[in-house]
Amino acid sequence: MSDDLDISYGGAISVDPDALRTVANDMNRLAPKFLDAASSIRKAHAVILSAPGFATIVDSVALAASGQRADVLYEECQSAAANTLLMADAYELVDLRAQLAALAIQDAAGAAVLTAQIAELEASDERLPVMADYLVAGWEKGRYEGLDEQFVLAGVLGKWGVGPVYAATAALGAVSGLGIVRPGTKLSGIADPVTVTPVKKDIPVGPPNTLAESLRRIPTTGDAQLKVERYTMADGTNRFMVYARGTQSGFYGAENPFDMKSNLELYTKQQSASYQGTLEALEAAGAKPGDRVDVYAHSQSGFIAGHLSMESEFDVKVQVTAGSPVEPTLRDDQLLIQLRHTDDPVSALAGGGSVNGTGSEGSFVATREASPGQQIADVALDAHQLDTYYETAEMIDESGDVRVRVVEESWRELADAVAIESTEYRVDRTGWAPK
């Protein structure tokens, strides 16, 4: 297990360009004060040298050096301000290019406006295109660390191993564009009919207190793929938390709809029985259009979480995923927390995510290489298993990162509920029979 946890906004743009410009402008306002200080020091130095006896009391050499240092600080401050403005423009160029890639598909007129903005920005300084390319290249380099080491186990999986096959999943997500759910995307087609059955009810003691605890509420034993918690608030409104399991069947079109057919359908933006089952489970739990629903999901259910957030009639404000095959494009009022292992081939299907990040200001991506080197555990996709993501969640909880406070606040709000109930649901394809 690797302890090298990285928590970031997720894209190549790590700082808001406008925030950088604010810092640069502050430095530009500060710079003249160093000139003023240097001028005052030189005047004082001249007085000391011209007044009999002062030179024996005051170290005029040190004073002169202070004046020279103030001049240097002026130059350094101006240089730092200029470089900060340049970096702000580089980040903005990366952001505009990413916006253009998404917009060109659905809005030709808007894409033309962005293209003109990009051309103007690139022409303003010949260094900017190179810097933007460098930022993206550095971001891309760290997205799949360790993935090509997986499964290269001579004598266990054959002469060649399948590391290159799993490394290719990253290229599939990035090149095809299927790893990003673009703005306005909706699932098409008709899902297989499903039957949703409640299999277990209980009364939880309250909302989760940590990310690790929230992931541990995802069903992992028995028949249930989904757990829905209903919180009745003092004002009579209801809020819901849905915990969704990952792929449960390696078959295509099996009785359990959390299978490879649903994986393929969702990855290609088609309706799936697993997504339909989640909608019906929420409805069975009492969720109505407009109700607040927060989603915690592993693996295939990352697809489901994304589409619940982007196209369902529910108001999804918090989405936490572990090993999701995609990255949704959320609004700036939706919190997105993604746990990704750089050596997880399923997570690699997201193509590394979006260059400019997604979600609200407090959103973040936590990454690490979960299973460094070549290990026998690679055969069981150890880097993708929920147990391994529990460990990552625990590391985030213990990190003290201030961004975790946003999701913690949502849990504290739920602690005021006057009633809580929890139901686990099993989803089956209706009328399924083995062929």
Secondary structure, DSSP 4 states (H G I P E B T S, - for coil): -----EEE-SSS--S-HHHHHHHHHHHHHHHHHHHHHHHHHHHHHHHHHHSTTHHHHS-HHHHHHHHHHHHHHHHHHHHHHHHHHHHHHHHHHHHHHHHHHHHTTT-HHHHHHHHHHHHHHHHH-THHHHHHHHHHHHHHHTTTTTGGGTT--TTTS-SS-SHHHHHHHHHHHHHHSTTEE-TT---BS-PPPEEEEEEEEE--SSS-SSHHHHHHTS--SSS--EEEEEEE-TTS-EEEEEEE-----SSSS-SSSSSHHHHHHHHTTB--HHHHHHHHHHHHTT--TT-EEEEEEETTHHHHHHHHHHHSSSB--EEEEES-S-EE---TTSEEEEEEETT-TTGGGGTT--TT--SSTT-EEEEE-SS-S--GGGGGTGGGSHHHHHHHHHHHHHHT-TTHHHHHHHHHHHTT-SEEEEEEEEEEETT----
